[in-house]
Amino acid sequence: MTFDELLTKVKKTAENLDVSNTDFLAVQVNITGKEKGVFYVEVKDHKINVKPYEYHDRNCAITMNLPDFNKLLDGKLDPVLAFTMGKLKVDGDVGKALEFSKLLK
């Protein structure tokens, strides 16, 4: 899977997420490894946006390699387990990162 394919998958996943109970959440996702890239997911006014840019006024940034983030999206990798194993790094508000992971489920 390429970074562009992952971004397309995240956008499709975002279309089906229920963000009606989320007022604001801004998470930057840093993908590391051979297929690296950056995108952000923003929930604002109960609408979700996914854009391939850095987001400087974010709640947190998470960093993962592409295969692990793909497993996270597919529900095959628990975010808390990934964090404790060092596969997922959080810079900023860990609570917001957890809120983000709950949105993906």
N, C-alpha and C positions, 0 to 999 in steps of 0.2 A: 504494500500500500504506500502511496506517495503522500506527501503533506497535503497537496491539493485534493486528493481523494478523501483524506481525513476531514478536511475543512468542509467539503460537500456533505459528508456523513453527519458532521456536527450540525450543520445548517438544517438538514432534513430531520434530525432528532429534535432540534429546537422547535420546529414547526408543530410538533405534537406535545410539547411540554405544557403543563398547567402552571402558569405563573400568576394566577389570580390572587394568590395570597402573598406575593412577593412585591414589596413596594420598590426597593432598589437593591441591586446587586451588580457589581462590576468585577469580573474576574478575568485576568489576563492568563492565557495558557501559553507556556513556553515549551515547545517540543524540541527535544535534544536528539542527538545521534545523527546518523547518515541523512535522514529525511527531517531536517530541522525547520522550524518556522515559529511564528508568533501569531496568535489571534486573541480576540477578546469576546466574551459573552457578557452582554449587559441586559439587565432587566430593569426597565424604567416605565413607570405608569402602567404596569401590568402588561407590557409588551416586551418581547425579547428580540435582541439583535445579535448577530454574530458577524464580526468584521475581521479581516486579516491585517490588523494593525496592533501596535502597542497601545495600551490604555494607561496613561500616566496618573489619572485620578481614580485609581482602582481601590477596591477593598482589599484585594490580595492578588498574588500571582502564584500559580502553581507550575511546577516544572516536572516533566516526565518525558520518557522516550516515547516514540510513536507506537510501538507494539503494546506497551503497557497502557497508554491512554486509550487505545482502541479496545483493549480488554475491559477497561473501566467503563467505556461507553456501552459495551455489550453485556455488562453485568457479570463478567467473568473474573473481575478483580475488585475486591472490597477496598474502598478508599482508605479506611482506617488501617487495614492490614498493609496496604501499599505504603502508607505514611510511616508506619512503624518499621517496615522492612527497608526504608530508604528509597523506595521506588518512586515516591511522590514527595516533592519538597514544596513547602509553603512559605511564601514571603508575605507577611502582613497578617491580617485577621484570620486565624485558623478557624474560628466559628463560621465565618463567611465561606471559607473553603468547604466546610462540612455542609453548609446550607446548599452550596453549589452541587455537591455530590448527591445530595438528596433529591435535587431537581432532576438529575440524570436518571434516577431509578424509575 
